[in-house]
Amino acid sequence: MPQEIKIVSVSIPAGLVRELDRVCDLEHRNRSELYREALRQYLKLRRWQALREYSSAKAAAAGGNGVDIEKLIEELSL
């Protein structure tokens, strides 16, 4: 089944676009591919940050006696 695609317009400073275009040339990729990859990486980082904050709070509440990371991931996925 094909994935639904949405077209999104963003405003980016000219200097950043020039840098992006240099990377596109170096990696033989187009802007859309790099935008998607950047967004995926950003969202992944946000998930890890949320997990780190959540696990730190859980560890503090448990008196620092260790935390079951897999259980925390499951809780965050609900």
N, CA, C and O of each residue as an XYZ file, in Angstrom:
312
protein
N       0.851     -1.170      0.000
C       0.000      0.000      0.000
C       0.897      1.234      0.000
O       1.771      1.339      0.860
N       0.716      2.172     -0.931
C       1.549      3.373     -0.984
C       1.309      4.272      0.231
O       0.193      4.378      0.741
N       2.377      4.905      0.670
C       2.295      5.822      1.802
C       1.710      7.147      1.329
O       2.063      7.645      0.260
N       0.810      7.713      2.134
C       0.233      9.013      1.802
C       1.306     10.085      1.939
O       2.044     10.109      2.923
N       1.390     10.957      0.968
C       2.382     12.035      0.957
C       1.656     13.368      1.069
O       0.650     13.593      0.396
N       2.166     14.243      1.913
C       1.644     15.601      2.066
C       2.738     16.563      1.637
O       3.909     16.354      1.957
N       2.375     17.598      0.926
C       3.321     18.636      0.546
C       3.259     19.739      1.591
O       2.183     20.229      1.931
N       4.433     20.125      2.100
C       4.530     21.115      3.161
C       5.470     22.223      2.688
O       6.514     21.955      2.094
N       5.094     23.443      2.953
C       5.932     24.580      2.598
C       6.568     25.143      3.861
O       5.890     25.334      4.871
N       7.873     25.410      3.805
C       8.576     25.978      4.945
C       9.419     27.162      4.489
O       9.847     27.229      3.337
N       9.647     28.082      5.398
C      10.520     29.227      5.129
C      11.862     28.970      5.786
O      11.931     28.659      6.975
N      12.935     29.103      5.004
C      14.275     28.822      5.500
C      15.191     29.966      5.065
O      15.124     30.400      3.915
N      16.041     30.457      5.960
C      16.968     31.525      5.588
C      17.847     31.120      4.400
O      18.230     29.958      4.267
N      18.157     32.090      3.547
C      18.905     31.828      2.313
C      20.244     31.141      2.578
O      20.632     30.238      1.837
N      20.952     31.558      3.625
C      22.247     30.939      3.931
C      22.122     29.465      4.259
O      22.972     28.659      3.879
N      21.067     29.120      4.959
C      20.833     27.722      5.305
C      20.489     26.911      4.059
O      20.889     25.753      3.940
N      19.749     27.514      3.132
C      19.417     26.831      1.875
C      20.685     26.599      1.056
O      20.844     25.538      0.453
N      21.587     27.577      1.028
C      22.846     27.389      0.289
C      23.639     26.223      0.884
O      24.192     25.400      0.154
N      23.686     26.164      2.201
C      24.385     25.055      2.859
C      23.701     23.727      2.555
O      24.365     22.726      2.284
N      22.382     23.725      2.602
C      21.610     22.529      2.278
C      21.914     22.063      0.860
O      22.117     20.872      0.625
N      21.946     22.992     -0.078
C      22.207     22.633     -1.471
C      23.609     22.050     -1.649
O      23.805     21.148     -2.463
N      24.589     22.561     -0.889
C      25.939     21.984     -0.957
C      25.919     20.534     -0.472
O      26.553     19.664     -1.069
N      25.190     20.285      0.610
C      25.091     18.918      1.133
C      24.361     18.023      0.132
O      24.749     16.874     -0.082
N      23.309     18.552     -0.474
C      22.582     17.777     -1.492
C      23.525     17.350     -2.612
O      23.497     16.201     -3.053
N      24.359     18.284     -3.069
C      25.312     17.961     -4.134
C      26.318     16.903     -3.675
O      26.606     15.956     -4.407
N      26.842     17.067     -2.475
C      27.832     16.122     -1.961
C      27.263     14.712     -1.798
O      27.940     13.721     -2.071
N      26.015     14.643     -1.352
C      25.413     13.344     -1.046
C      24.537     12.805     -2.183
O      23.956     11.725     -2.069
N      24.448     13.561     -3.270
C      23.620     13.152     -4.412
C      22.192     12.834     -3.980
O      21.615     11.810     -4.347
N      21.643     13.761     -3.180
C      20.267     13.635     -2.695
C      19.551     14.933     -3.004
O      20.183     15.951     -3.286
N      18.228     14.892     -2.948
C      17.480     16.126     -3.176
C      17.055     16.739     -1.834
O      17.179     16.117     -0.780
N      16.561     17.955     -1.907
C      16.168     18.665     -0.683
C      15.129     17.889      0.120
O      15.230     17.789      1.343
N      14.144     17.348     -0.563
C      13.082     16.624      0.149
C      13.648     15.473      0.964
O      13.234     15.248      2.101
N      14.602     14.739      0.381
C      15.203     13.628      1.115
C      15.912     14.127      2.380
O      15.793     13.525      3.448
N      16.643     15.225      2.245
C      17.355     15.743      3.415
C      16.403     16.333      4.449
O      16.626     16.182      5.650
N      15.353     16.997      4.001
C      14.348     17.512      4.947
C      13.726     16.362      5.732
O      13.591     16.433      6.954
N      13.346     15.295      5.015
C      12.725     14.147      5.697
C      13.687     13.526      6.702
O      13.300     13.210      7.827
N      14.946     13.353      6.291
C      15.936     12.768      7.193
C      16.158     13.656      8.413
O      16.245     13.157      9.535
N      16.249     14.959      8.204
C      16.444     15.888      9.323
C      15.265     15.816     10.290
O      15.459     15.813     11.505
N      14.061     15.759      9.762
C      12.881     15.679     10.618
C      12.842     14.364     11.382
O      12.524     14.343     12.571
N      13.165     13.260     10.699
C      13.209     11.961     11.391
C      14.219     11.995     12.532
O      13.926     11.516     13.627
N      15.400     12.552     12.294
C      16.426     12.625     13.325
C      15.992     13.523     14.478
O      16.235     13.199     15.640
N      15.359     14.632     14.169
C      14.877     15.538     15.212
C      13.835     14.853     16.090
O      13.899     14.935     17.316
N      12.880     14.181     15.462
C      11.834     13.492     16.227
C      12.409     12.357     17.062
O      11.962     12.123     18.185
N      13.389     11.657     16.525
C      14.054     10.592     17.279
C      14.760     11.174     18.511
O      14.667     10.621     19.607
N      15.460     12.286     18.321
C      16.128     12.948     19.445
C      15.125     13.371     20.504
O      15.372     13.190     21.696
N      13.994     13.932     20.086
C      12.955     14.347     21.038
C      12.436     13.160     21.834
O      12.220     13.276     23.041
N      12.231     12.009     21.175
C      11.754     10.818     21.885
C      12.775     10.374     22.931
O      12.401     10.029     24.052
N      14.071     10.380     22.570
C      15.108      9.995     23.523
C      15.188     10.980     24.675
O      15.390     10.576     25.820
N      15.034     12.263     24.391
C      15.054     13.259     25.462
C      13.880     13.041     26.417
O      14.038     13.120     27.635
N      12.709     12.767     25.857
C      11.526     12.517     26.686
C      11.741     11.276     27.545
O      11.383     11.263     28.723
N      12.323     10.240     26.959
C      12.582      9.012     27.710
C      13.587      9.264     28.828
O      13.417      8.759     29.938
N      14.629     10.038     28.547
C      15.638     10.343     29.557
C      15.021     11.132     30.719
O      15.276     10.830     31.884
N      14.215     12.133     30.394
C      13.565     12.928     31.439
C      12.605     12.073     32.256
O      12.570     12.164     33.483
N      11.826     11.243     31.569
C      10.857     10.385     32.233
C      11.568      9.378     33.143
O      11.152      9.163     34.281
N      12.643      8.762     32.633
C      13.346      7.752     33.430
C      14.059      8.391     34.622
O      14.148      7.787     35.690
N      14.567      9.614     34.440
C      15.207     10.307     35.562
C      14.189     10.591     36.663
O      14.479     10.413     37.846
N      13.014     11.027     36.275
C      11.960     11.308     37.252
C      11.537     10.019     37.956
O      11.332     10.012     39.170
N      11.405      8.930     37.199
C      11.021      7.647     37.795
C      12.098      7.157     38.756
O      11.786      6.648     39.832
N      13.365      7.310     38.371
C      14.462      6.867     39.232
C      14.481      7.676     40.518
O      14.688      7.125     41.599
N      14.267      8.974     40.407
C      14.237      9.830     41.600
C      13.083      9.420     42.515
O      13.238      9.372     43.735
N      11.926      9.125     41.917
C      10.761      8.727     42.710
C      10.974      7.363     43.361
O      10.421      7.083     44.425
N      11.781      6.517     42.717
C      12.042      5.181     43.258
C      13.220      5.205     44.225
O      13.659      4.157     44.698
N      13.723      6.376     44.513
C      14.842      6.481     45.439
C      16.166      6.119     44.806
O      17.132      5.810     45.503
N      16.215      6.157     43.463
C      17.465      5.859     42.778
C      17.838      4.391     42.788
O      19.003      4.054     42.577
N      16.865      3.496     43.032
C      17.137      2.059     43.111
C      17.134      1.366     41.758
O      17.030      0.141     41.694
N      17.247      2.126     40.680
C      17.245      1.524     39.350
C      15.855      1.552     38.743
O      14.846      1.570     39.446
N      15.831      1.554     37.436
C      14.576      1.648     36.708
C      14.591      0.625     35.585
O      15.621      0.416     34.943
N      13.449     -0.014     35.348
C      13.295     -0.961     34.252
C      13.014     -0.165     32.975
O      11.884      0.259     32.736
N      14.065      0.034     32.151
C      13.946      0.873     30.953
C      12.893      0.329     29.995
O      12.124      1.107     29.431
N      12.841     -0.966     29.800
C      11.855     -1.533     28.878
C      10.434     -1.240     29.344
O       9.555     -0.982     28.522
N      10.202     -1.275     30.642
C       8.881     -0.948     31.183
C       8.563      0.527     30.925
O       7.432      0.868     30.580
N       9.562      1.399     31.092
C       9.345      2.821     30.835
C       9.008      3.077     29.376
O       8.121      3.875     29.070
N       9.711      2.404     28.476
C       9.417      2.564     27.046
C       7.986      2.141     26.766
O       7.274      2.807     26.015
N       7.566      1.048     27.360
C       6.188      0.569     27.169
C       5.199      1.592     27.699
O       4.188      1.858     27.050
N       5.467      2.178     28.875
C       4.580      3.183     29.448
C       4.460      4.410     28.535
O       3.371      4.957     28.359
N       5.589      4.833     27.959
C       5.567      6.004     27.097
C       4.857      5.727     25.773
O       4.355      6.648     25.128
N       4.816      4.458     25.372
C       4.210      4.089     24.097
C       2.698      4.001     24.171
O       2.038      3.914     23.136
N       2.134      4.020     25.364
C       0.681      3.882     25.529
C      -0.054      5.111     25.095
O      -1.282      5.155     25.170
